[in-house]
Amino acid sequence: MEAMLCINGGGGLENSPKALSLGVSEYSPWDLEMAEFGFEVIEYDASIEKSPYIHKNIHFYKKFIGAKNDEHTITITQALMDNAFDTTQANILQCDIENSEWQMLEDIDIKLLSAYFTQVIFEFHGCNVEEIEGFKRRKKVLERLNEYFVPIHTHLNNHGKIFYSRGLFWSTTIEVSYLRKDLAEKFLQNGFRKEGNLKDFDTPTYLANVEIPLKFDLED
């Protein structure tokens, strides 16, 4: 998964923030790392029986994030309420739910995310610009997200559909880390992202494949 930039959060706080992890697998090192930082990690995924880790700060729920609350799914709004998320804390969201992220973002008010989370991290699937209708739908979702958050790091997933177009390699799965706009302002004023990405955060998603270079066309 993508980068996490500690902004007023992590171990050592009197009231530790929480990390909401949507989409868990048998190998989810981000969750464990966040727990070690001192975050209370709340995991949701119905595709596995239990969390891959035993840690005092990790709590697992066998449900998918969905559009309604029932035996198998829970809405993100309900998950925030059930786990007593505090809007005054530097909470973080990571979301890797295999293409369901678009429907989730379409169904909620993005302002809700900005109220509860200082950072949101998404693995976006199906990002193929050649699929015109799908691209238009995803572009609208990203525009809404960009009203409240600023992308601070982008990584092309090297385990999936990869293609070559106009002299560049591209992946249809893109990992993006966002920082809430009010927190990002001072970094942007100081030339943050001048080189396009944070340094030394990337690791290959699939170790057997080489990384996909990401070229930024930045204006002076």
N, C-alpha and C positions, 0 to 999 in steps of 0.2 A: 504494500500500500504506500501512500504518499507521505510527504514530509509533515512533521509537526513542529511548529515554532512556539516555544514556551512564552506566552504572554500573560504575566501575572498569574501563573498557575503552576500546579505540580506539588510535589512533596514539600513539607515544611509549612504549609499554610494551616491556620487554625481551622478553617472550614475548607477542606479539600474539594476541588471541583470534580465533576463527573465526566466520564467519556462514554458516549452512547455508541456502541458498535453494532451496526446492522449488517449482517452477513458474516458468518463465522465458519471456518473450515477446520480440518484436523491440524492445520498449521496456520496460526494467526498471531505472528510475533508482535504485531502492533498492540494487540490487546494486553499481552504480557508486559511489554515495555511500559505502557501507560500505567498498568497496575504497580509496577516497580517505581514509577515516578511518584506514586502516591494518589493517583486518581482512583475513584471508585468506578470500575468498568462494568457497564450494563450491556450484556450481550443478548441479541435476539437472532435466532435462526431455527427453523423447524426441519432443516435437512439433516441435522445431526442430533444425536441423543443427549450429548452433554458437552460442556466446554472442554477444549483440548488441554486446559490448564487447571490445576488446583492452586488457587491463590486466594488469600483472605479478601482481596479487593475486587475479585471478579465474581459477578453474579450472572448466571445463564438462564434464559427463558426459551423454551422450545416453541417458539411462535415466529411466523413471518410478519414483517411489517406490511400492512395492506390498507384497503380502503374502508374496512369495517372491523368491529371487534366481535370475534366469535371464538370457537374452540381452537382454531388454527392460526388466526391472524389477529393483529392488534394495530391500531392506528398509531402514528408517531405522537399525536397529541395525547392519547391515552398512556403511552409509554412514559412520556414526560411527567404526567400526573402521578402514575403509579409509583414512580421512582423518586418523587419529590425533588425534581430538578429545580435549582435555585437560579433565578435570572441574575443575581448579583455575583455569581461565580463564573470563572473562566472555563466553562464547559466546552467540550469538543465532540463533534460528530464525525464518525467515519461510516461511509456507506458503500458497500460492495454487494449489491443484491441482484446481480446478473440481469440487467436490462429493465428491472422493475423500478429503478430510480426515477425514470422519466415520469411514470404514472404517479409515483409518490409526490414528486415535486409539483406536478400539475394539480394534485388534489389538495395541497395545503397552501396557506398564506406564507410566503417566504419571510414575511416580517416576523412570523412566529419563530423561525429559525434564528433570526438575528437577535431576538429577545433572549433566547436561551443559550446560544452558542457564540463564542468569540471566533472559533475556527470550525470550518466544515471541510471534510475531505471526501471526495467522490471518485469512484471508478466508473466512468461513463462508458457504456457499451453501445454498439451500433452506430458509431460515429463515422459513417461512410457518406462523404459529400456527394457521391454519385447517386445515392438514393434520395431523389429530390424531395419527395413528400416527407420522408422520415427526417431529413435534414432540416426542413422548415419547422417541423414540430419541435425538434431538439433546440434549434436556434431560439425559439420563443421562450423555452424553459430557461436557457442560459441567460437570456436577456433579463428575465425576472430575477434570477439569482444575482446577476451583476448589479442590480439596484441596491443591494445591501452588503455584498461581499466583493472583495478584490482577489483575483487569482495571484498567488505568490509563488507557486511552483507548479510545473507541468511535466509529466513523464509519460512517454509512450510505452504502453504495455507490449512486451516482445513475445507474448504467448497468446496468439490469436490470429485473426486475419490481418495480414500485413501485405501492403501492395506498394507499387512504385508508380509515381505519377509526376510529370513535369520536373524530373530530375531529383525528386525527393522520395524517400521511403516514408510510409505512413502506416499507422495502426488504427483499426476501428475501435480499439479500447484505449481510453485516455484517462490517466490519473491526474486529478487536479486538486491542489490544496488552496483553500481560500481563507482570507482573514477579513473579519468584519470591517467595514469601511471606516468607521470612526477610529478604529485602532490603526488602520493602515495609513492614514493620512500623513503622519509624521515620517513614515518610512518612504512614502512616495515623494514627499518634499525633499528628502535627502538623496534622491536618485535611486531609490530601492528598485531592484529588478533591472538595473542598468544593463547587466549582462544577460538578462532574460530569465535566469533561474537562481535559486539558492544553490550554493556550492556544496558538494560532497554529501548530498542527500540520496542520490539515486543508487539503487541496486537492481540488477535484472530481475524481472518478475519470474522468468524461466531461466535458470542458470545455464542450461545447455545452449541457449541462443545468445547471440551478441546483442548488445544494446542498440536501440534505434536512435540515431542522432536527431536532435530537435533543433531546428534552425529558427532563430528569431530575427525578423526583419524590423529592427528598431530604428525609429527616427532619432536624430541628434537633438 
